[in-house]
Structure formats: C-alpha cells, structure tokens
Amino acid sequence: MTISILALISKHIKELLEFFKSTSFSKAVLIGVAVTIPIVLGILTQQFEIGLALCFGAFWCSPSDVSGRLKHKQIGILFSAVLVVVISFIGGYLNISNFLLFPILGILTFCIAFISIYGFRASLISFSGLLALVLSFAHTSENLEVYQYALCIGIGGIWYLTLSTLWYHINPKAQTEEALNETFLLTADFLDTRRQLIGEQPNRADLQNQLMTLQSDLTEHHETLREILILSRKSSGKSNYQSRRLLVFIQLIEMLETAVANPVNYDKMDLLFEKHPEFKTDFQNLIFEFSHQLRAIANTINKSKRFPSNNVLSQAIKTLENDILKFKDENYIEDYEHYLMLQNLLDYQIKQFEKLKKIKWLLGNPKLSSDDFIKNDKLRRFIDEQDYNPKLILRNFSFRSTIFKHSLRLAVVVMLGYGIGIFFDFQNPYWIILTIIVIMRPSYGLTKTRSKDRIIGTLIGAVLASGLVFLINNPYMYGAFGVLSLVIAFSMVQKNYKASATFITLSVIFIYAILQPDILKVIQFRVIDTIIGAALSYTAMRWLWPAWSFMEIGDHIKDSLKANTAFFKSISTYYQKKGNIPTSLKVNRKEAFLQTSNLSSAFQRMAQEPESKQNNIDDIYELVVINHSFLSSLASLSTYIQNHVTTEASEDFVIISDKINTNLDTVCSQLKVINFENQKTKTSTSKPDAFKFPVNSLTSDAISQTDSEHTHKEAHLIWEQLYWLYTLSEKMLKLTSRYTVD
C-alpha cells in the first residue's frame, strides 16, 4: 500500500516537473512577463495609461505565438500587432449611438473572423483582432488620443515579439524537443494499441477507433515537426542537431507506417493464434517492448547512456524465430500459408527493431557524413504551402464555406450578446461577448464542450475567489495572485480548458479586487455574463446556420480516397519498374496518411453532434473504416517492396491493379454527387462483377514455380494485400452505388 502511494506521488511529481519544462508553461510565463512589466513601469513612472496600452498590445498578440518556424511565428505576431492597432484605432471612435454601433460591431466581427480562411495561424491572428475589438469596450483612454493609444497598442505587440524572439534564441531547441517527445509517446501508444489487436478481441472495434484517433494526433504532430525541422533547416543550413532530429523524425514516421502495415486479415490471424497461442504471446511481448523502449527514450531523450538495452528485443526476436522454425518443421506441408504469414509478420518487427536501433544511434550525437544529409529540394515537397491568394475570399464567400457561416454566426451572436448586456444594464457587458468569442468555434462538438467547461470552470473560480478575497485584504497580494493565476490559465488552455477557465476567473477577480471594493458584485456579474455567453454560443451553434459534419464528410471521404488512390498508383508503378525509391511515392504516402487522419477527425466531430444530425452514420463509418483498412494494406505493400528485393511484376498484377484503380475512380465519381444530407439508400440493382480474383491459384502458382522461400513470402504478402485491396474497393463501390442521386 505504502509503495503504491509513493509510486503515485512520484508519478505526479514527475508530471508536474514535465509540465514546468513544457513550452506551454514557458509561453505562459512569457505572457505574464510581457503584461506585467509595462504595468509596473507605468505605475512607477506615473504613466499608467501607456503601461496599460502596452500590456493590452502584448496580451492581444500572444495567441499567434505557436510552435513552428521562427520566421512564421514572427510574421504571425507582426500581423497580429498591425491588426490590433487598426482595430484599436477604430474602437476608439465607437463611442456612438447604439443604432450605429450594432451594425458596425457585427461587420467588424465578421471581417475579422473571416481571416481564418487562410489557415490555422491566420485563425489565431483573427482571434487577436477579436480580443482587441471586444476589449476596446472595456477601456477608454482618458489621457491619450486615440491614435496615441493605438500606437502604444502596436508597440506592446512589438514588445511581445521581441520577448518571444529573444526566448527562442535563448532556448531554440525547446519546441523541437517537446514535439519530438510527444511524437515518441504517441507512437508508443499506437504500437501498444496495435499489440492489443493481436488475437481475437471482443472490443476490436473500440481498439480500432482508438487507433484512428491516435493516428490523427500523430499526423498533427508530424505536420508540426515537418515545419520546425524542414523549414528551419532550410533557413539555418545543415545544422548537425537539426539534421539528427530530422533523421529521427523520419524513422518515427516509418515506424508508424510499419505499425499500420500489419496483416489486415484478422480472420486468418485469429484462427492461427487460437491454435498456436504461443505466437500471440510472443508477438505481444515483442511489440510491448517496442512501446516500452519508445517511452523510455522519450523520458531520457538527451541521455543516450540511459536508453534501454537492445538485448531484450534481440532475445524476443530470437524466441519468435525459433518458434516459427519449430512450427515450420511440424506443419510445413499442411499449413505452409500460415508459416509464410508468420514470417512476414516477423519481418515487419525486425524492420521496427532496425528503426529503433537507428533512432538510438542518432540520439547518441554521432558525426554525420555528407551522405546522411537529405537535400532540401526533396524535403520541400513534404511541406504544404498555405494558399494566400485573395481569390480565396471570393471562393469562401458563400454558405458552402464553414468559415463563412461561422463568421456570420459569430457576428450575429456578438451583437445579440452585447444587446442583452446593454438592455439589462450589466456591469461589464463586454464580458458576454468575450465569452462568446472564446467559446464559439466552427465545430458543434468543440463549442458544446467549451461551453460546459467554461461554465463549470467559472463557477469553481468564483467560489474559490469569494473565499480568498475575504481571507486576503492586500492589493499587492491580489496583483501577485492575479498574475500567477493568469500564467497557470494560459499554460493549461490546451491541456485542460476547464482548469484554465477556473484560473482565468481567479485572475480577473483578483485584478478587479484591486480596482473595485465591491468584489462580490464583480463575481456575481462574472458568473452571469459567462452563463449567458456560453448559452448563446451553444444555442447559435445548434440552430443558427449550423455546419453539421455530414454536409462535408463526403468531401473528406473523397479526399482520403483520392490520396489513397495516388499512393496505390505510386506503389504499383514502383513495383513494376523497380529502381530507386522515388520521392513522389513518399510524398503520396504522407498525403494519404494526412487525408485519412483528416477523415477520422471529421468523423469524430460528426459523432459528437446530435443523433438527428448524424445522417447515414453507419455507412459513413464503414467508409471511414474501409479507408483506414485500405491505407493499412497500402502501408504493408509499400513497406515490403521498399525493403525487399522483389521479382518482376506479372501480367496478373497489372490487370488486378488496373481493376482496383477503376473501382476507386468510379467511387470517386460517385462521391462527387453524394452529400449524405438528404439522399436515401436504395437496394443495389447493379449486376455482380464478372471479375474473379484468383488469389489462391496465383499464390499456389508462385509457390510451385520455385523453391525460393523468399519468393514464396513475396507472393503470399503481395497477393494477400492485393486481394484485400480489391475486396475493399468492391465494398466501397457497393456502398456508394446504394445512394440515389436526385
């Protein structure tokens, strides 16, 4: 009992230390410094208005400071500074009649929110502009002219940019190390979930859903690391540190592909492991050790001497090899196919072992030769450039655009929220619209979750603050607690929004406790305003131009299928032509993983929406699973042909590949006219496909024509995967052909 308690305490202490070392915490401290210093200097120099304006400018520009290339961070913060200056200048003249104020407020909100069409970083710049717009209602400068106040806001933004750049140069490796560490841990979780899928499982569907979620998270981390490692390397040259981390990252990507590339025929695998449970145990132990070692490397990433030994993995692989040889001797004739399946399974695990050993070697800071470096022109193809064409505005200016509907919805709700605050003469009506812009997101599920967490967090914060303000009656203590609460709130906003809302509330109340004696009234209005803002946000997402996922899920399925098709064509071409592995194959692989991840995220959003809006969800789920299975099979083919010398592609391979491509192209064409919104399914009247896949005869022919076990393994894997791809393409074709088209 005592040991378990000590272990629990040790675990929490370790997590706390990791939190303090995280970039989220360091950024929160940076924000705390950026907003506190101008206020303190303003008070000391009796220029409080200037200090407050500098504080606002720094605070409003901080959201655009996210992980990525330094140049992109700087440009994002600079654009935020320009935007908040313009908004503050306009806001300075908004002291007009409500008759004119409401339409201007709505138009400005829409225009600022609409900036989000230019991607994730643009959405953060947009958020900075919205903060500046809302808080222009909270403070009106008494001693500064409007242009002076706006200029000070801009200087505050430059002040934050300077601090952020300085911190980056002080600790340039922080974001790389953290992103890489999280990628190690997610890869370990992915492998461990794969381990649980081995053998017959009553909850296989749940495990597969977990895999899809983990794969989506991994893909997001891969995109962040690509920007950090590839673009930073391009601008700073061939740094040994960046090159080693880039090579480690490449190994982690290939480990994910190899993990995905497990045999997809669970029926055959279950049957084998039921008869021979020792293989299930052996493979599970081996994969568990892989995940364990990845976690250990993540925890000691800069201490290579503390990495786990390779001996455990070597012994586990040796045990498997001996068991498989024993199986071959005992069941060679009657169960040769299962023997080949076991050998191919083992080959994949040996490849994983080689990748893990290379990761350990790279993290041991070896001296790299010129051959180890990857040319920038090849790497550049793995980065998706954001489209900043002005025509994007016109293309999104319609109700078919999710961002357009979100911007319009946000504008209406902001006007409504401010109107309620004015009509009922609330103490701080801008708190309502501040709650709205913080909570409301384009997706229903996230808005609903944030609304709930915001209300709970505010109530908890209000209760804690009510007790603390009675116990403490010192303005300096209020100030210290206010800044500390702000730092904690910002550091937790991505990890635990409920806790973040709690500390935001504490921070606001402590700051107001310095300015106003009747703090209980402030707490009361803070709670009421938050509840109104959250209720308006949720109501609007539910009934005002809702953007339900079923309206766009078809596009995500089509994009995923197109990416998988391009990946399959690259594999097929390379298998037929051989030679060096083309960069296009790796680029298409990356795009297939990315689009399949996007599809999983879209489906998860759909699953969070009301049941009445989950149109045709069973068929959509089946299409999502099929796309994932298709990618798994492609990964299996890709991994095998890139790591083995293969025989010449047969005419049957070409014929079957063409048939699969024809099916995929047909499915893509059908998806163009299916939106899953109002269309109903029908009984398929199409004739059965006359094409019959000769999987057994092809494998048997390949085995009978040669005594080479290597060729037998190739034939078994290639034809098994090709048959699975053909089956999946037929399933998709059958599913999509059931929908009527008006």
N, C-alpha and C positions, 0 to 999 in steps of 0.2 A: 504493500500500500504506500509506504513512505517513498519507495523507489519510483513508483508511478507518478506520485505528486511532484517529486524532484524533476523527473523527466518532463512533466508538463510545464513546470516553471521554467526549466531550461529552454524548452521549445519556444515559449512565449518571449523570453528574454532575447533569444536568437532572432525571432521575427521582428522584435522591436528594434534591435540593432540594424537589421537589414532595412527596416523602414527609414531609420535615420540616415542610412547611406544612400537611399534611393534618390533619383533625380526629381521625383515628385516633392520630396521634402526639401531638397536644396532649392528648387524653384520657389516653393512656398516661403522659405526663409528670404530668398532674394526679393520677393514681392514685399515681405514685411519690412525689409531694409529700405526698399525703394519708396514705400509710402510713409515710413516713419521719419526718416532723416529730413525731408522737406518740411514736415510739420514742426519738428523740433527746432530746426533752424529758423523757421518762420516765427515761432514763438519767441526765440531768443533775440531775434533781430527786430521784433515788433512788426513783422511783415507777414502776419498770419494768412492773409488773403492770397498772397503769392505762394506761400508754402502749401496751402490747401489746393491751389490750382495745379501746382507741380505734382502733388500727391495724386490728384484725380487723373492727370495725364499718364503717370506711371502705372496706376492701377488699371486704367482702361486699355492700355496697350499690352498688358501682360498675357491675356488669353492667347495671343498669336505666337507666343514663345513655346513652341512644341518641338519634340525631337525631330531631327533631320539635319540636313546640311546647313552649316553656319550661314552661308550666303542666303539661303531660303529663309532662315529664321530672321536675319537682319532685314531683308526686304519685307517680310510679313509685318514685323514690328514697325518699320518705317511707314508702310501703307496704313497701318492702324493709327499711327500718330497723325498722318495727314487727314484721315477720315474724322478722327475725333476733334481736330481743330476746326474743320468745316462744320461739323455738327454742333460744336460748342458755340461757334460764331452765329449759326442760325438760331440755336436755342436761346441765345442772349436776347433775341428780338421776339421771342414767343410770348411776351407779356402783353397778349392781345385778348380780344373778346373770345369767349368760348365758341361763338358762332364761326369764327375763322380758325380757331385753334384746332378743333377736332379734325377737319379735313386735312390740314397741314400735318398734324400728328400722324394720321393714317397714311398719307402719301409718303412721308419720310420713313416711317416704319417699313412700308412695302419696299421702297427703293433700297434701303439698307439691307433688309433680309434677302432681297433678290440677288445680292452679290454672291450668295452661296452657290450659284450655278457654276462658279469657277473652281469648285473642289473644296477639299477639307480645310486647307489653310485659309482659303477665301471665306469659308463659313466662320472661322474664328475672327477674322478681320471684321466681318459683318457683326459678330457678337460684340466686339469692342465698340462699334458705331452705335449699336442699340443701347449699350450701357451708357454711353455718353449722352444719347438722346433722352433716356429716361431720367438720368441724374441731373440733367440740365433743369429739371423741375424742382430738384431738391435744394439747389443752392443758386442764389443770385448774388453776384458780386456787388458790394456796396461802394468800394473804393477804387475798383479798377474799371476802365472802359471795357466794352465788350471785346474789342479787338485785342486789348492787352490781356484780358482773361483767356481768350482763345489761344493767344501766342504762348502764354505760360503753360497752358494745357499741352501744347506741342512740345515745349521744352521738357515738360515732365515725361513725355513719351521718349524723347531723345535720351533723357537721363536713364530711363529703364533700359533702352537699347544699349547704352554704354555699359551699364552694370552687367547685363546679360552677356555681352561680348567679352567683357573682362573675365567673368566667371567661366566662360567657355575656354578661354586661353589658360586660365589657372588650372582647370580640370577638364582637358579636352577629351579624355577617354571615358568620362563618366557615362554618357548616353550610349556609347558603343558597348561598354561592359554590361550595363544593365539590360539593354535589348538582347545582347547575346546570351546573358544569363537566363533571361526569361524564355528564350528560344530553346535553350538546353532543357529547362524544366518542362516546357510544353511538349517537346519531343519525347522526353522520358514518360510523360503521362500518356502520350499517344501510343508508344510502344507497350506500355503496361495494359492499356485497354485492348490492344491487339492480342496481347497474351491471353486475356480472359476470353477472347472469342474462340480460342483453340478448343476443339472438342465440343460436344453437344451442350448447348446452353439454353436454359428456359427463358432467359431475358436477353436473347441475342439482338432483338430489335432495339431495346434500350441502349445496349452497348454500341450498336451501330449509330444511333443518334448522338451518343457521346463522342464517337469518332468524328462525325460530321462537324460538331461544334468545335472540337479541338483542332480539326483541320482548318476551319475558318480562322480561329485565333492564330494558328501558326502562320497562315498565309498573310495575315495583317502584320505580324512581326517580321516576316520575311520582306515585305514591302518596305517597312521602316529601315531595316538593316541594309537593303539594297541602296536606298537613298544615302544613308550615312556612309557606307563603306565604298560604294562605287563612285558617287559624285564627289565625296570628299577626297578620294584617291586621285580623281581626275584633276582636281584643283591644286592639290598639295604635292603631287608627284608620287613616286613609288616608295612610300614610307614602309619600312620593314614591319612596323606594328600593324598598319592598316592592311598590308598585303597578307600577313599571317592571319589576321582576323577574317579577312575576306575568304581565304582558303578554308578556314574552319567553318565559316558560314556555308560555303559550297558543300562541304562534307555533310553538314546538318541537313541541307536540302536533299541531298542524295540519300541520306538515311531515312528521311520522310518518304521519298519515292519508293525505296526498297521495302519499307514497312507497309506502305499501301499495296505493294506488289505481292501480297500473299495470295495463295490459291483461293479462288472465289467459289469453287465448287464445294460448298460446305457439306453436301450430302455424302460425297465420296470421302471427305476428310473425317466426318463424324463416324462413318462406318469403319474406317481403318482404325481410328483411335479407340473405338469401342472394343474391337477385337484385340488391339495391342495398346493398352493404356500406358505402357512404359514410354511410348513415344510422346504421348500428350504431356506426361510429367517432364520428360527430358527437354522438350521444346519450350514449355512454360518456364522451367528453371533457367534456361539459357536466355530467353527474352527478358525475364525478370532481372537477370544480372546486367543486361544491357541498360535497362532503365535505371537500375540502381547506380551504375557507374556514371551515367549521364548526370544524375542528380549530384553525385559526389564531385564530379568535375565542375559543375555549376557553383558549388559551395566553396571550392578551392581553386578557382579558375586561374589565379596568378601564382599558385603554389604547386607547380607540377610535381614536386617531390612527394606530395601528399596524395597524388592520384592513385586510385585502386590498381592493384597489380593485374596484369593480363593473365595470370596463371589460372584464375578461377574460370575465366571464359575459355581458355585453351583446354582445360580439363573437361568442361561441359561439352565442348565441340567434339573432343575425343570420345567421350562417352556415347554421344549420338552416332558418331561414325562407327563405333564398334557394334552398337545395337542394330544399326542399319545393315551392316555386313552380316551379322547373325541372322537378321530377317531374310536377307538375300539367300544365304545358304539353305535356310529351312523352307523358303517359299518361292524359290526362283522361278519355277515354271508356272505354277497356277496363279501367282499374284505378282507378276512382273510389273504391271502397271502401277501398283501401289508402291513398289520398290522405287520406280522412277520418280513418283511424286515425292517420296521421302528424300530422295537425293536432291531434287530441285529445291525442296524446302530448306535442306541443309546448305545448299549453295548460297541461297539468299542470306542465311545467317552468317556464313563465312564472309560474305561481302560486307555485312554490317560490322563484323569484327575488324576487318581491314580499315574501314572508315573510322571506327573508334580509335584504332591504334594511330592512324594518321592525325586525328584530332589531338591526341595526347602529345604526339611528336611536335606538332605545330605550336601548341601552347607551351612547350618547353623552350620557346625562343631560339629555334635553330637559325643558322645562317642560310638564307635562301639564295639559290643560284638564279641566274637570269632566266633559266628555263621554268622556274617556279612561278614567275610573274605572268599575269594574264594581261593581254593587250587591252587598252582602254576602248578601242573601236568595237571589240567584241562585247565587252561589258556594257557599253552604252545601249546595246539593243535590249538589255534586260530592264531598262528603266522606261516607264510610261510617262511621257511628257504631257503636262496639263495643257489643254487647249484653251488659250486666252483670246480666241477670235471674237470680236464684237458681235459677229453674226449669231453667236451662241445666245445672246439676249433675245433676238427675234425668234430663234428656234424654240426657246423655252417660254415664250410669252403666249401661253395657251393653257387650257385646263388639263391638257395631257401631261403637263410637267408637274411633278410632285413639288418642286421648289416654288413654282408659281402659286400653286394652291396654298402651300404653307405660308408664303409671304402675304398673300391676300387674307388668309385666315388670321394670321398674327396681327395684321393691321387693324382688322375689324375688332378683334378681342382687346387689343390695346386701347382703342377708342372707347369701347364699352367699359373696360375696367376703370379708365380714368373718369369716365362719366359717372360711374357708380360712386367713386371716391369723392367727386365734387358734389354730387346730388345729396349724399348723406353727410357731407361736411366732415370727412375723416381727417384725422390729424396729419397723416402723411399719405395722400392718395397715390403718390408715385410708387409706394411700396407694392401696391396691387400690380401695376404694370411691370415693375421689376421682377416680381414673382412670375408673371406671365412669360416674359422673355427668357427667364432662366429655365423654366419648366417645359415650355412648349417646344416640341421637336417635330420634324416631319412625319415620324412614325407614331402610330397609336400606342403600341406597347410601351415604348420608352417614355412617352408623355404620361401614360397612366401610372407607371412605376414611379416616375419622378414626382408626380402629384402626391401620391400616397406617402413617399419617403419625405417629401418636403413638409407636409403637414405634421407627420409624426416627429420629425427632427425639430421643427419649430416649437411644438408643444413641450418636448423634453427640454429644449434650450430655455424656454420661458420659465418652466418650473425651476430649473437649476439657477437661472439668473435671479428669480424672485427671492430665493433663499440667500444667495450670495450678496445681493445689494443690501440686505438687512444686516448681514454679518460684517460687511466691509463698508467703511464710510470715508474712503481716501481716494481723491481724484487721481493721484499718481498710480495707485494700485489698479484703479479702473482702467487707466491707459495701458498699463503693462498687461493686464489680463485681456484687454481688447486686442492688442497686437498679437499676443500668444494664441488666442482663440482664432484669429484670422489666419495665422500661419498653419495651425493644425487643420483648419477648414479647407484651405487650398491644397494642402498635401493629401487630403483624403477624398477630394471631389471625384476622382476617377475610380477609386477602390471601394468607397462606401459612402454613397450620396446621402444616406440618412444621417450618418455621423457628421458629415460635412455640413448639412443643414443645421444640425444642433449647434455646432461651433460658430457658424455664421450668425445665428441668432444671438448667441452669447456675445460675440464680438460687437454686433450692432447695439445691443442693450448696454454693454459696458461703455461704449463711446457716447451714447446718448445720456448715460448716467452722469457724465462729466458736464454735459451742456444743460440738462433739464433736471430740476429737483423732483418732479412728479414722475418718477421712473415707472411706477406700476401702470400708469395710464399709457406710457410708451409700450410696455409689454402687452397690454390689452389690445392696442391697435395693431401691433406687430402680428399677433396671432390672428386677429380678424382679417387683416389685409391678406395674409398668407392663405388663409382658407378660401377667401373669395377668389384670389388669383388662381389657386390650384383648381377650384371648382370650375371657373370659367375656362381654363385651359383644357380640362378633361371634357367638358361639355362641347366645346368647339371642335375638338378632335373627333368626337363621336358623331356630330351632326352637321357641322359646317364644312362643306366641300371636303368630305373625308377622302383620304388617299389610301384606300384599302389595298392590301398587298396582292389580292387576286387580280387587280387591274393591271399589274405589271409583272406578275410572276411568269407569264408566258414569255416575255422578253428575256428574263433571266434564264429560263429553261433553254430558249433558243440560243442565247449567247454561250451557255455552257456546252450545248451540243455542238455548236459551230467550232468552239475551241477544241473539244474532244475529237471532232472530225479532222481538223487540221493536224492535231497530234498524231492521229492514226495514219493519216496520209504520209506524214514525215517518217514514221516508223516503217511503214510498208515500203516506201521508196528506199530508205537506208538498208532495209533487209535485202532488197533486190539488187542494189548497186554496190553495197559494202563500202570499203574505203574508210577515210577519216570521218569521225562523227561530226556532222555539220552543226554549226551554231544554231541554224534555224530549227533543228529538232529540239534543242534545249530551250529555245525561246518559246516554241509551241508547247513544250511541256509546262513551262512556267505559266503561260496563259491558260492552259487547261486547268491547272491547279487553282489559279486565281478565280476564274469564272465559276468553277464548281464550288469554291468557297463562297462567292457572292450569291450563288443559288441557295446554298444552305442558309446563309444569313437571311435572305428574302423569305425563305420558308419558315424560319424561326419567328420572324416578325409576323407572318401570317398566322402562325399557331398561337400567338399572343392576342389576337384580335377576337372580337365576339364571334360565337359559333355561327350566328346568322350571316356573317361576312366571310366565312370560310368555304366559299363556293368550290365544289368539286375537289375538296381537300384530299380525299382518298386517292384519286387519280393523280393529283399533283404530287402527293407524297411518293407514290410509286414511281413517277417520272424522276423525282429528285434522287431516290434510291438507285434507280437504274443508271442515272448519270454518274453517281458515285461508283457503282459497280463497274461501269464502263471504264472510268478512269483507273480503277484498281487493275483491271485487266490490261489496259494500255501500259500502265506502270510496270506490270510484270513482263510484258513483251519488251518494253524499252530497256529495262534493267538487264534482261537476259542478253539481248542482241548487242548491247554496248559492252558487255563484259565477257563475252564468249566468241570464239571463232565459230561462225555458222556456215552451214552448207549452202549451196546455190538454191535460190528460191524456185519452187516448182511452178508449173503452169496452174496447178490446182490452187496454190497460194494466191496467185494473181487473180484468178477467177473469183475466189471467195472474197478477197479483199475488195474487188470491184462491186460484188453483190452487197457487201456491208456498206460501202460508200454510197451506193444507190439508195439503200434503205435510209441512211442518215440524211441524204439530200432530200428525200421525199418527206421525212419527218420535219425537217427544217421548213420546207414549203408549206406543210400543213399548219405548223405553229404560227406562221405569219398571219393566218386568218382566224386563229383561235385566241380569244382573250379570257376565257374561263369565267366571264362575268355572267352572261345570261344564257350562254349556249348549253344545251342539254345533250346528254349522251344518247346514242341510238344503238340498236343491235347491228353489228357489222354485217354487211352483205357482200363484202369482198370475197373473192374466191381464194381458197388456200394456195399458198405459194408452191409452185411446182418444183422449186429448187429444193433438193435434199442434201443436207450437209453430210459428207461421207467421213465423219470423224474416226470411226473405228477402223475402216478399211485403210484410210490414209496412214494412221499410226501403225497398223499391222504391216502395211507395205514397206514403210520406212524401216521397221524392225527386221523384216525378213530379208531386206536387200543388203544388209551389212551386219557385221558382228561388233561394230564400234558402239560401246556403251554411251560415249559422248553424243553420237548421232541419235541414239535412242532417246536420250534425255531431251535433246533439242526437239525431236519430233513430238514427244509427249507434251512438252510445255507449249510449243508453238501451236499445235493443233487443238489442244485443250483450250487455250486462250482464244484462238480464232473461232472455235465453236461457241465459246461463251459470248464473244463479241457479236457474232451472228445472231445468237439467241436473243441477246439484249436489244439489238436493232430491230428484230422482229416484234418484240414486246412493245417497244416504243411506237412502232408503226401501227400495231393493232390498237394501242391506246388512243393515239391521236386521230385515227380514222373513225373513231366512235362518235366524234363531235360533229353535230350538224352545223352547217355554215349558212347563215341567212343571206 
